Amino acid sequence: MSIRWNWRLASRLSVLSLAVLVVIFVLVYQRVSADKMSSIDTPSVTTSGLQGTDLGGAAAPGFTLIDQHGKTVSLADFKGQPVVVTFMFTRCPDQCPLEAQKLHSTFQLLGNDASHVTMLAISTDPQNDTPQAASNFTQAHSLDQSNWHFLTGSSQQLSPVWSNYHVYANSNGNTADHSLGIYVLDKQGHERVFQDTSFTPDQLASNLKKLLSE
């Protein structure tokens, strides 16, 4: 009887121990998963409170291109206000329209402050992105306002800009591929943060409001 009792007790203790270990494993797994998701969802924050990758505040490389209205536009024209610089092409079927939608939402979130911010989209498809194509893209994505400029140019004009902003761009006339993300510049034309494609309109609007207050 004693041996049988001891065996039953040991068996029950083993089952109980296994159950406790399973509970501990599940709790640890949930905590690790939550920490990972938190690190993905929460962007890095600079010492000045801006969300994104700190670019150090160096002067942004200048450029002069043609916008959707056929007008000559230079980066220097917008000194005195925050500027968003991004890269896209008008025939893009997925990422560019999504980013354009987020930029439109950012303008809306800024409210009256939107008039003091400029957004510049630089073409990565010089063979197809004419001012008319840029104008059509602008209207299709409800970005037809004075402080939005879709900038176009020849390969010779655009290639140095891509290089200066470390942007990969490749177009063969039929398809175009390019790196994604946005540069956020302050009122003095300095590069402050880079935000990748995971940025939200709320994050970008918050950055721009901080820069407006500086």
C-alpha positions as CSV (number, residue, x, y, z in Angstrom):
1,M,0.0,0.0,0.0
2,S,2.8,2.4,0.9
3,I,4.6,1.8,-2.4
4,R,1.3,2.2,-4.4
5,W,0.5,5.4,-2.5
6,N,4.0,6.8,-3.1
7,W,3.7,6.0,-6.8
8,R,0.3,7.8,-7.0
9,L,1.7,10.8,-5.1
10,A,4.7,11.0,-7.3
11,S,2.6,10.7,-10.4
12,R,0.3,13.5,-9.2
13,L,3.2,15.7,-8.3
14,S,4.7,15.1,-11.8
15,V,1.5,16.1,-13.5
16,L,1.2,19.2,-11.2
17,S,4.8,20.2,-11.9
18,L,4.3,19.8,-15.6
19,A,1.2,22.0,-15.5
20,V,3.1,24.7,-13.6
21,L,5.9,24.6,-16.1
22,V,3.4,25.0,-19.0
23,V,1.8,28.0,-17.3
24,I,5.2,29.6,-16.7
25,F,6.2,28.9,-20.4
26,V,3.0,30.5,-21.7
27,L,3.4,33.6,-19.5
28,V,7.0,34.1,-20.5
29,Y,6.1,33.6,-24.2
30,Q,3.3,36.2,-24.0
31,R,5.7,38.7,-22.3
32,V,8.4,38.2,-24.9
33,S,5.9,38.5,-27.7
34,A,4.4,41.7,-26.2
35,D,7.9,43.2,-25.9
36,K,8.7,42.4,-29.5
37,M,5.5,43.9,-30.7
38,S,6.1,47.0,-28.6
39,S,9.5,47.5,-30.1
40,I,8.0,47.2,-33.6
41,D,5.1,49.5,-33.1
42,T,7.0,52.2,-31.1
43,P,9.4,54.2,-33.3
44,S,12.7,55.5,-32.0
45,V,12.6,59.0,-30.5
46,T,15.4,61.6,-30.9
47,T,16.6,63.8,-28.0
48,S,14.5,66.6,-29.5
49,G,11.4,64.5,-29.3
50,L,11.0,63.7,-33.0
51,Q,9.9,60.2,-34.0
52,G,12.2,58.4,-36.5
53,T,15.8,57.8,-37.2
54,D,18.0,60.8,-36.1
55,L,19.8,62.2,-39.2
56,G,22.0,64.5,-37.1
57,G,20.8,67.9,-38.4
58,A,23.1,68.2,-41.5
59,A,22.1,70.6,-44.2
60,A,19.8,68.8,-46.7
61,P,21.2,68.5,-50.3
62,G,19.7,71.1,-52.5
63,F,17.9,70.5,-55.9
64,T,15.9,72.3,-58.5
65,L,13.3,70.4,-60.5
66,I,9.9,70.9,-62.3
67,D,6.6,70.4,-60.4
68,Q,3.2,69.2,-61.6
69,H,2.3,72.8,-62.7
70,G,5.4,73.0,-64.9
71,K,7.0,75.5,-62.5
72,T,10.7,75.4,-61.4
73,V,10.9,74.5,-57.7
74,S,14.1,74.5,-55.5
75,L,14.4,73.1,-52.0
76,A,15.8,76.5,-51.0
77,D,12.4,78.1,-51.8
78,F,10.9,76.7,-48.6
79,K,13.4,77.8,-46.1
80,G,11.5,79.0,-43.0
81,Q,9.1,76.0,-42.8
82,P,9.4,72.3,-42.2
83,V,9.7,70.2,-45.4
84,V,8.9,66.5,-46.1
85,V,10.9,65.0,-48.9
86,T,9.9,61.6,-50.4
87,F,10.4,59.6,-53.6
88,M,7.8,58.0,-55.7
89,F,6.5,57.5,-59.3
90,T,3.1,58.2,-60.8
91,R,2.5,54.7,-62.2
92,C,3.3,52.9,-58.9
93,P,0.5,50.4,-58.2
94,D,0.9,49.9,-54.4
95,Q,3.3,51.6,-52.1
96,C,3.3,55.1,-53.6
97,P,-0.5,55.5,-53.5
98,L,-0.5,54.2,-49.9
99,E,2.1,56.8,-48.9
100,A,0.3,59.5,-50.8
101,Q,-2.9,58.7,-48.8
102,K,-0.9,58.9,-45.5
103,L,0.6,62.3,-46.6
104,H,-2.9,63.6,-47.4
105,S,-4.1,62.4,-44.0
106,T,-1.1,64.2,-42.4
107,F,-2.2,67.5,-44.0
108,Q,-5.6,67.0,-42.6
109,L,-4.3,66.3,-39.1
110,L,-2.2,69.5,-39.2
111,G,-5.3,71.6,-39.7
112,N,-4.3,75.3,-40.0
113,D,-0.6,74.4,-39.5
114,A,-0.7,72.6,-42.9
115,S,-0.3,75.9,-44.7
116,H,3.2,76.3,-43.0
117,V,4.5,72.9,-44.1
118,T,5.7,71.8,-47.6
119,M,5.8,68.3,-49.0
120,L,8.0,67.4,-52.0
121,A,7.7,64.1,-53.9
122,I,10.6,63.5,-56.2
123,S,10.1,61.3,-59.2
124,T,12.0,57.9,-59.5
125,D,10.7,57.3,-63.1
126,P,12.0,60.1,-65.3
127,Q,10.9,58.3,-68.5
128,N,7.2,58.5,-67.6
129,D,6.8,61.1,-64.9
130,T,5.9,64.2,-66.9
131,P,4.4,67.3,-65.2
132,Q,1.0,66.2,-66.6
133,A,1.4,62.7,-65.1
134,A,2.4,64.3,-61.8
135,S,-0.6,66.5,-62.0
136,N,-2.9,63.6,-62.6
137,F,-1.4,61.7,-59.6
138,T,-1.7,64.7,-57.4
139,Q,-5.4,65.2,-58.2
140,A,-6.2,61.4,-57.9
141,H,-4.8,61.5,-54.3
142,S,-6.4,64.7,-53.2
143,L,-3.0,66.5,-52.8
144,D,-3.8,69.4,-55.1
145,Q,-2.8,72.2,-52.8
146,S,-0.1,74.9,-53.0
147,N,2.3,73.3,-50.6
148,W,2.5,69.9,-52.3
149,H,4.9,69.5,-55.3
150,F,5.5,66.4,-57.3
151,L,8.9,67.1,-58.8
152,T,10.0,65.7,-62.2
153,G,13.1,65.9,-64.4
154,S,15.4,64.1,-66.7
155,S,17.6,61.1,-65.6
156,Q,20.6,63.5,-65.5
157,Q,18.7,65.9,-63.2
158,L,17.2,63.3,-60.9
159,S,20.2,60.9,-60.5
160,P,22.3,63.3,-58.4
161,V,19.2,63.9,-56.1
162,W,18.7,60.1,-55.6
163,S,22.4,59.7,-54.8
164,N,22.5,62.6,-52.4
165,Y,19.5,61.2,-50.5
166,H,20.8,57.6,-50.6
167,V,17.8,56.5,-52.7
168,Y,17.9,53.5,-54.9
169,A,15.9,54.1,-58.1
170,N,15.8,52.0,-61.2
171,S,13.4,52.5,-64.2
172,N,13.5,50.9,-67.6
173,G,10.5,52.6,-69.1
174,N,8.1,49.8,-68.3
175,T,8.7,49.2,-64.6
176,A,10.3,51.3,-61.8
177,D,11.7,50.3,-58.5
178,H,13.0,52.5,-55.7
179,S,13.7,52.6,-52.0
180,L,11.0,54.0,-49.7
181,G,10.7,56.4,-46.8
182,I,10.5,60.1,-46.0
183,Y,13.0,62.8,-44.9
184,V,11.8,65.4,-42.5
185,L,13.6,68.7,-42.6
186,D,13.4,71.6,-40.2
187,K,12.8,75.3,-40.9
188,Q,16.5,75.8,-41.5
189,G,16.7,73.1,-44.2
190,H,18.5,70.6,-41.9
191,E,17.8,66.9,-42.1
192,R,16.3,65.9,-38.8
193,V,14.7,62.4,-39.0
194,F,14.1,59.7,-41.5
195,Q,10.8,57.8,-41.3
196,D,10.4,54.4,-43.0
197,T,7.2,53.2,-44.7
198,S,5.7,52.1,-41.3
199,F,5.2,55.8,-40.4
200,T,1.7,56.9,-39.5
201,P,0.0,60.2,-40.3
202,D,-0.1,60.9,-36.5
203,Q,3.6,60.4,-36.1
204,L,4.5,62.6,-39.1
205,A,2.0,65.3,-38.0
206,S,3.5,65.3,-34.5
207,N,7.0,65.7,-35.9
208,L,6.0,68.6,-38.1
209,K,4.2,70.4,-35.2
210,K,7.3,70.0,-33.1
211,L,9.4,71.5,-35.9
212,L,7.0,74.4,-36.3
213,S,7.3,75.2,-32.7
214,E,11.1,75.4,-32.8
